[in-house]
Amino acid sequence: MIYVDADACPVKAEAERVATRHGVRVFFVSNGGLRPSDSPLVETVFVPEGPDAADMWIAERAGPGDVVVTGDIPLAAKCVEAGARVLRHNGEALTRANIGNILATRDLMADLRAADPFRRGGGRGFTRADRSRFLDALERAVRAASLEKRR
């Protein structure tokens, strides 16, 4: 299965396309505001409003043989720990080998922003190259997860 943290996710259409091609169920998890898909493989899950409700729903279900798409680093860490394959929207794989450093960097940056209220955040925008890398990475992750499920 593919679980997508769908709030502000720029690659929902790509996730649906890959899921359809492989015959894999995909869950778009959100607090609301999503248009449901016509595909029988796509389920739109609306969770109650509240902090991290979508993250908790995904973290409780994702495990070995599943793919999670999220930009939320704490959620990614939980899913990696549970054995799921995790991708960021730009196609970057989050794994046991790199999630600790990424989580520590996220926490450090949050502390720096809190210490300096005039510090401007924001990174570069989402590009076509990011979308392309995501499609390629999701294709590979779904194939690998499918093989993992068969074992």
Backbone bond lengths (Angstrom), bond angles and torsions (degrees), N, CA, C in turn:
res aa  C-N    CA-C-N  psi(-1)  N-CA   C-N-CA  omega(-1)  CA-C   N-CA-C  phi
1 M - - - 1.441 - - 1.517 109.34 -
2 I 1.317 114.33 155.45 1.454 121.41 174.95 1.518 107.22 -115.35
3 Y 1.320 116.53 128.30 1.451 122.53 176.06 1.524 107.68 -111.88
4 V 1.332 116.08 125.86 1.460 120.60 -178.91 1.520 109.10 -116.80
5 D 1.320 115.65 121.48 1.460 122.39 172.01 1.535 104.15 -73.96
6 A 1.330 116.10 92.77 1.462 121.22 -161.89 1.515 115.87 -84.07
7 D 1.316 119.27 -13.95 1.460 119.24 177.23 1.526 108.67 -63.38
8 A 1.307 116.86 121.67 1.471 123.72 179.16 1.528 113.49 60.52
9 C 1.312 117.83 25.93 1.462 121.35 179.30 1.529 109.75 -85.31
10 P 1.325 117.93 122.21 1.467 120.21 -177.79 1.529 114.47 -84.83
11 V 1.324 118.17 -0.46 1.474 120.05 -174.14 1.526 113.20 -123.66
12 K 1.304 117.37 30.72 1.469 120.56 179.68 1.529 111.26 -62.96
13 A 1.321 117.38 -44.65 1.471 120.40 -179.12 1.524 110.75 -62.18
14 E 1.311 117.09 -39.27 1.465 120.96 179.74 1.526 110.67 -67.31
15 A 1.315 116.84 -40.69 1.471 120.42 178.43 1.527 110.06 -63.15
16 E 1.311 116.84 -42.09 1.464 120.28 178.65 1.527 111.00 -64.33
17 R 1.309 116.68 -40.77 1.468 120.76 179.74 1.531 111.36 -62.22
18 V 1.322 117.73 -45.86 1.465 121.27 -179.99 1.537 109.88 -67.14
19 A 1.315 117.32 -42.12 1.463 120.63 179.09 1.523 110.94 -61.00
20 T 1.317 117.21 -42.53 1.458 121.63 179.69 1.517 110.62 -64.97
21 R 1.318 116.47 -42.65 1.470 120.75 -179.66 1.531 111.40 -61.15
22 H 1.326 116.83 -34.52 1.464 120.61 -177.36 1.534 113.33 -99.21
23 G 1.312 117.07 -1.98 1.466 119.62 -178.51 1.512 113.17 66.61
24 V 1.321 116.57 36.13 1.463 123.11 -176.65 1.525 109.06 -108.34
25 R 1.314 116.87 139.85 1.467 120.21 176.10 1.525 110.29 -71.88
26 V 1.319 114.32 143.41 1.462 120.45 177.40 1.525 108.23 -130.82
27 F 1.326 114.31 137.08 1.458 121.81 178.51 1.523 108.36 -114.12
28 F 1.330 116.45 120.19 1.454 121.90 172.29 1.529 106.47 -96.22
29 V 1.319 116.29 111.45 1.464 121.39 -173.97 1.524 108.71 -106.10
30 S 1.343 115.38 126.75 1.452 120.45 -172.91 1.522 110.78 -154.14
31 N 1.329 115.41 164.97 1.465 121.30 172.87 1.524 111.21 -82.76
32 G 1.312 117.83 -5.71 1.467 121.50 179.11 1.511 110.67 137.00
33 G 1.318 114.64 177.23 1.451 119.57 176.30 1.514 115.03 84.38
34 L 1.320 118.37 9.05 1.461 120.67 178.40 1.522 109.67 -102.87
35 R 1.304 114.95 144.70 1.458 120.15 174.65 1.524 107.91 -87.02
36 P 1.327 118.06 124.26 1.470 120.28 179.84 1.526 111.58 -62.87
37 S 1.301 116.35 148.97 1.458 123.21 179.20 1.526 110.11 -86.94
38 D 1.313 115.76 155.63 1.465 121.31 175.45 1.527 111.64 -83.39
39 S 1.322 117.05 -13.76 1.461 121.00 -176.71 1.526 110.91 -69.54
40 P 1.332 117.15 134.35 1.467 119.52 177.14 1.531 112.87 -69.25
41 L 1.329 117.54 -14.51 1.461 121.14 179.20 1.527 112.59 -86.26
42 V 1.322 116.74 -11.82 1.457 121.41 -175.14 1.520 109.90 -104.49
43 E 1.321 115.22 126.17 1.458 120.49 175.07 1.518 108.60 -119.01
44 T 1.318 116.05 126.34 1.452 121.62 176.25 1.519 107.58 -95.07
45 V 1.317 116.21 121.34 1.464 122.18 -177.43 1.522 107.99 -111.19
46 F 1.344 115.14 119.46 1.455 119.96 175.19 1.521 108.34 -101.58
47 V 1.321 114.88 120.90 1.460 120.66 179.86 1.526 108.60 -98.87
48 P 1.334 117.14 160.29 1.466 118.93 178.01 1.525 110.24 -61.03
49 E 1.314 114.95 150.08 1.459 118.17 176.53 1.514 108.95 -66.20
50 G 1.271 114.76 147.25 1.456 119.70 -179.72 1.509 108.71 149.79
51 P 1.314 115.76 161.81 1.454 119.06 -177.37 1.534 111.75 -64.07
52 D 1.293 114.95 125.06 1.464 122.70 172.37 1.528 115.22 63.84
53 A 1.323 119.06 21.03 1.469 120.81 -179.94 1.528 111.08 -62.85
54 A 1.330 116.74 -42.78 1.470 119.84 179.03 1.527 110.05 -65.62
55 D 1.317 116.50 -41.00 1.464 120.89 179.62 1.526 111.04 -61.35
56 M 1.318 116.16 -44.06 1.470 119.85 -179.44 1.528 110.60 -64.57
57 W 1.332 117.68 -39.98 1.461 121.44 -179.78 1.537 109.85 -60.70
58 I 1.318 115.91 -44.97 1.464 120.34 -179.73 1.529 110.68 -67.95
59 A 1.336 116.80 -47.62 1.470 121.09 -176.81 1.527 112.32 -60.84
60 E 1.335 117.15 -31.94 1.465 120.39 179.15 1.524 112.95 -71.44
61 R 1.330 117.88 -18.24 1.463 121.08 -173.04 1.525 114.74 -113.43
62 A 1.302 117.74 -30.85 1.470 121.29 -174.14 1.524 111.23 -72.14
63 G 1.320 114.91 140.64 1.456 120.10 179.36 1.516 111.00 -162.07
64 P 1.318 117.36 -163.01 1.461 121.06 -178.67 1.532 111.40 -55.40
65 G 1.314 115.66 135.72 1.459 121.31 -179.97 1.516 113.72 87.66
66 D 1.340 117.45 -1.68 1.460 121.54 178.86 1.524 109.55 -106.73
67 V 1.341 114.94 159.18 1.459 121.78 175.30 1.523 107.48 -121.52
68 V 1.322 115.96 133.76 1.462 121.85 178.80 1.525 107.96 -117.64
69 V 1.330 115.89 133.73 1.460 122.06 176.91 1.520 107.29 -113.49
70 T 1.323 116.03 117.22 1.464 120.42 -178.07 1.519 110.87 -158.30
71 G 1.314 114.53 154.63 1.454 121.13 170.15 1.514 110.81 -105.30
72 D 1.323 116.77 0.11 1.458 123.19 -177.70 1.528 109.05 -87.35
73 I 1.309 116.87 110.62 1.466 121.46 -173.72 1.532 112.99 -66.70
74 P 1.341 120.22 -44.02 1.471 118.16 176.99 1.537 112.25 -60.52
75 L 1.333 117.69 -40.18 1.465 120.13 175.85 1.518 109.89 -62.92
76 A 1.313 117.22 -43.34 1.462 120.98 178.64 1.522 110.88 -58.07
77 A 1.323 116.72 -43.08 1.472 120.75 -179.98 1.527 111.16 -60.89
78 K 1.335 116.79 -42.79 1.469 120.30 178.58 1.527 111.18 -63.62
79 C 1.313 116.32 -41.58 1.468 120.29 -177.68 1.525 111.50 -71.04
80 V 1.320 117.30 -38.37 1.470 120.79 175.64 1.521 108.90 -61.61
81 E 1.322 116.30 -45.37 1.467 121.09 179.05 1.534 111.46 -59.73
82 A 1.338 116.71 -33.99 1.468 121.55 -179.98 1.530 112.19 -79.41
83 G 1.342 117.43 -6.74 1.454 120.67 176.82 1.513 115.45 99.15
84 A 1.331 117.87 4.70 1.465 120.83 178.54 1.525 110.01 -80.11
85 R 1.310 115.51 158.40 1.467 122.03 171.35 1.523 106.49 -88.08
86 V 1.329 117.63 134.02 1.460 121.02 -174.48 1.520 109.76 -125.60
87 L 1.341 114.92 134.05 1.458 121.73 177.36 1.517 110.37 -125.46
88 R 1.326 115.00 142.01 1.460 120.54 168.65 1.521 107.45 -82.76
89 H 1.317 116.85 169.92 1.465 121.62 -178.40 1.520 112.94 -64.99
90 N 1.314 117.63 -21.89 1.463 120.68 179.61 1.530 112.08 -92.31
91 G 1.316 117.30 6.99 1.460 121.35 177.78 1.519 114.78 92.78
92 E 1.324 117.96 -4.19 1.461 120.36 179.27 1.523 109.91 -68.09
93 A 1.326 115.70 126.77 1.465 120.83 177.82 1.525 108.95 -83.27
94 L 1.327 115.44 133.33 1.454 121.46 175.21 1.522 106.62 -104.88
95 T 1.325 115.40 122.53 1.457 121.53 -171.61 1.528 110.32 -130.20
96 R 1.315 115.37 174.88 1.470 119.63 175.51 1.527 111.01 -60.01
97 A 1.328 116.55 -29.16 1.463 120.48 -177.77 1.526 113.49 -74.48
98 N 1.349 117.87 -27.13 1.463 117.81 -175.13 1.531 114.75 -120.72
99 I 1.314 118.85 -10.85 1.467 119.80 -173.25 1.534 112.35 -66.22
100 G 1.311 117.97 -33.47 1.470 120.00 178.94 1.521 111.75 -61.77
101 N 1.331 117.10 -47.40 1.467 120.50 179.10 1.527 111.51 -65.35
102 I 1.322 117.06 -40.05 1.463 120.62 -179.60 1.529 110.49 -66.34
103 L 1.319 116.85 -40.94 1.468 121.04 178.07 1.532 110.83 -65.48
104 A 1.325 116.46 -42.13 1.475 120.38 179.47 1.529 110.64 -64.78
105 T 1.327 117.24 -40.62 1.462 121.19 178.62 1.526 110.19 -64.90
106 R 1.325 116.87 -41.29 1.462 121.18 178.07 1.520 110.10 -59.98
107 D 1.334 116.44 -46.20 1.461 120.76 -179.48 1.528 111.48 -64.55
108 L 1.326 116.83 -40.33 1.461 121.03 178.29 1.528 110.71 -62.50
109 M 1.322 116.30 -44.78 1.465 119.50 -179.94 1.532 111.23 -65.19
110 A 1.319 117.57 -36.78 1.469 120.57 176.81 1.528 110.08 -63.22
111 D 1.328 116.81 -41.15 1.463 120.66 178.21 1.527 111.06 -64.70
112 L 1.332 117.26 -41.97 1.463 120.76 179.06 1.525 111.12 -64.19
113 R 1.332 117.24 -41.22 1.466 120.17 178.34 1.528 110.56 -65.17
114 A 1.321 116.82 -38.60 1.461 120.42 179.94 1.528 111.07 -67.63
115 A 1.322 117.24 -34.07 1.462 121.32 -178.53 1.524 112.12 -76.55
116 D 1.319 117.81 -23.88 1.464 122.11 -177.63 1.528 108.64 -129.96
117 P 1.325 117.97 92.23 1.463 120.16 -176.09 1.528 113.45 -64.36
118 F 1.329 118.46 -13.79 1.459 121.15 179.73 1.526 112.28 -92.24
119 R 1.315 115.51 -4.29 1.463 121.02 179.72 1.529 108.00 -69.29
120 R 1.284 115.72 128.42 1.460 120.91 179.93 1.516 108.76 -92.51
121 G 1.326 115.69 132.43 1.464 120.95 177.33 1.509 109.16 -94.67
122 G 1.295 114.60 -157.55 1.467 119.39 177.38 1.505 111.28 95.09
123 G 1.264 114.68 138.53 1.450 120.53 177.85 1.511 109.07 -115.62
124 R 1.275 114.88 -162.93 1.458 119.13 179.63 1.521 109.44 -74.75
125 G 1.300 116.06 160.39 1.457 121.08 -178.81 1.526 112.18 -73.92
126 F 1.327 115.13 166.25 1.455 122.56 178.70 1.529 108.19 -79.33
127 T 1.332 117.47 127.43 1.460 121.41 -172.99 1.528 111.91 -113.58
128 R 1.321 114.71 170.90 1.473 120.32 174.56 1.526 110.66 -62.11
129 A 1.318 115.87 -36.64 1.473 119.94 178.63 1.533 110.13 -63.78
130 D 1.341 117.19 -39.13 1.473 120.78 176.57 1.529 109.96 -61.33
131 R 1.324 116.44 -44.47 1.465 121.44 -179.72 1.528 110.76 -61.78
132 S 1.311 115.91 -42.80 1.465 121.33 178.91 1.525 111.22 -64.68
133 R 1.340 116.71 -44.49 1.469 120.70 177.76 1.522 110.32 -62.07
134 F 1.338 116.69 -39.58 1.452 120.12 178.57 1.528 110.75 -61.96
135 L 1.316 117.50 -47.98 1.472 120.63 -179.82 1.520 111.12 -57.08
136 D 1.316 116.49 -45.70 1.468 121.04 179.86 1.529 110.62 -63.86
137 A 1.331 116.20 -45.25 1.472 120.14 -178.78 1.526 111.34 -66.07
138 L 1.330 117.77 -39.92 1.460 120.09 179.63 1.522 110.64 -67.05
139 E 1.299 116.79 -39.90 1.471 120.96 177.10 1.534 110.15 -57.70
140 R 1.332 116.20 -47.51 1.463 120.50 179.43 1.526 111.90 -65.90
141 A 1.335 116.49 -41.12 1.467 120.44 -178.74 1.532 111.49 -65.87
142 V 1.323 117.60 -40.34 1.468 120.62 179.20 1.520 110.15 -65.84
143 R 1.317 117.11 -41.37 1.476 119.49 177.65 1.525 110.83 -62.87
144 A 1.325 116.84 -45.51 1.471 120.80 -179.34 1.526 110.76 -65.13
145 A 1.329 117.18 -40.97 1.465 120.58 179.22 1.524 110.53 -65.55
146 S 1.308 116.80 -36.87 1.462 121.19 178.78 1.531 110.00 -63.83
147 L 1.310 117.00 -42.97 1.473 120.82 176.84 1.521 110.33 -64.51
148 E 1.302 117.53 -39.65 1.463 122.67 179.84 1.539 110.21 -62.85
149 K 1.327 117.36 -40.58 1.476 121.71 179.73 1.525 111.39 -65.06
150 R 1.328 116.52 -33.45 1.477 120.52 -177.73 1.518 112.48 -72.41
151 R 1.328 116.65 -23.69 1.477 120.25 -177.38 1.476 111.90 -73.89
